[in-house]
C-alpha cells in the first residue's frame, strides 16, 4: 500500500467515519470496487482514472481492514492516549505513530495488527530498525520464522549503520539520533527548501522550464497550460485550447515557443511572450504522452498510446518519419545533448535508444519489471536514467547499454526523473508522494523531500541547477531552491 496514506484519508476514500465497523469497511470496499472496476469503462481515459481509483480504494481497505472501531473524537481530546481500543493518533502519517500503534497491538497479543503497523512504519522510514526488530518478534510469535529471521537481520544491519553515523564526526552530517523515525531516510540534511507553492484546478501532469531560465510551463488535467515567471511565481498566461488532459510540454531552444501534447491527440505550438496559439498539428490519432524538440528547434518527436514515435517538421507541418519498435504506449522521450540520440521509455517495460540521423534502433534496455514511465539523459551524454512502476530508477551507459546501477528507496511507482545540469545528481518523483535525490556516480540516496500530498508526476531542474520544480496530483506545483 502507499506509505503516505493516513487513516483519516483512508476512511474518506471509503466514504466512512472512524467509528465504522470492520463489516462497514468491507461492505464499502466491495461497493466501491464494483463501481470503479476498470472493465466497466470503455474509454481509455476513463479506464485509466478507474485504475487509479481502484488503487487508492485497495490501499484504503488494506489499511483499515484490521482496525477496530475507535471513538476518534474522544481519542483526539485525550491527545492520543491508549485505551482498550485502537487509537487514532493526531499525526497519522508519522512513522513513529505506526510504531507506537504496533507496540500497543503487540502488548495485547494482536500480532497480525502489530505486523501491519510495524510494516507501515518501515514503509514511512526504511531505516527504522526498532520497527524491524519488533515486527520480527511479532512474526516469530505467529510462527513465521523465515520472515522473523529476515527482520532480525535487517534490524541488526540498520542498528550498526545508525551507531556508525551517530559516532561519526560533525563533518559527516550525521543526525543527532538517527535511530529515531524521520521523514528523512538519508543521513544527509536536504539543502532544498520549498520557496513557493502554486496551483492548478486539477492534477498537474507536466512541467517544463525554459532554456533561458526565465519561465516555466505546467500542463494539467484541467486541460490548461500555465506559463509562469520562474523567480516570482506569477502567472504570465493561461493557455486554453486543448479540450483534454495536457500530458507533455517542451520549450524551443530559444525559449520563444512552447509545444504541448494532449489526450485530445493534438500537438499545439504557442508563443511564450503573448500566450498566442500559433499552430495545431494533428500528428497522432491517439493520446500523446511525450514529446521533445530537436536541438535546432525544427523537429518534434512525439509518442503516445499508438506505440510509435513520430518525427514532424514544424515549419512545414509535415510528418517525416515514424519509428516503430515498442509494443505499448510511449510514456517518455529524451534527446541527447549532442542531438544525435533519442531515448524512449514505454509501457512495454523497455527503453529504446535510436540514432536520430539514420532512424535506426541502437539498443533496447529490458531490465525494468514494470512500465517505464520516464527517461532523462545527463548533460555529459553518457548516462540515461529511467523510472518505472517497479519502484526503481535504473542508470544506464547510453553508449554500451550496460546497466550501471539500480536505485531503490521509493515505495511506489517512480513517475518522473530529472538529472541536474552538472550531471551530479538525480531527482525522482513518485506515487509515494516524495521527491528523492540521488548521487549519479554512486547511486547513493542523498535526501528526501516529501511535502506533496499525492503522487509527484513531474520534476525538472532549472538550467543553473539551483531550482527544482515538482508537480503533483494534489494540484500543486512546488518550487524548491538550494
Buried (B, 14 or more C-beta within 10 A) or exposed (E): BBBBBBBBBBBEBBEBEBEBEEEBBBBBBEEBBEEBEBEEBEEEEEBBBBEBBBBBBBBBBBBBEBBEBBBBEEBBEEEBEBEEEBBBBEEBBBBBBBBBBBBBBBEEEBBEBBBBBBBBBBBBBBBBBBBBBBBBBBBBBBEBEEBBEBBBEBBBEBBEBBEEBBEEEEEEEBBEEBBBBBBBBBBBEBEBEBEBEBBBEBBBBBBBBBEBBBBBBBBBBBBBBBBBEBBEBEEBBEBEBBEBBBBBBBBBBEBBBBBBBBBBBBBBBBBBEEBEBEEEBEBBEBBBBBBBBBBEBBBBBBBBBBBBBBBBBBEEBEBEBEBEBBEBBBBBBBBBBEBBBBBBBBBBBBBBBBEBEEBEBBBEBEBBEBBBBBBBBBBBBBBBBBBBBBBBBBBBEBBEBEBBBEBEBBBBBBBBBBBBBEBBBBBBBBBBBBBBBBBBEEBBBBBBBBBBBBBBBBBBBBBEBBBBBBBBBBBBBBBBEE
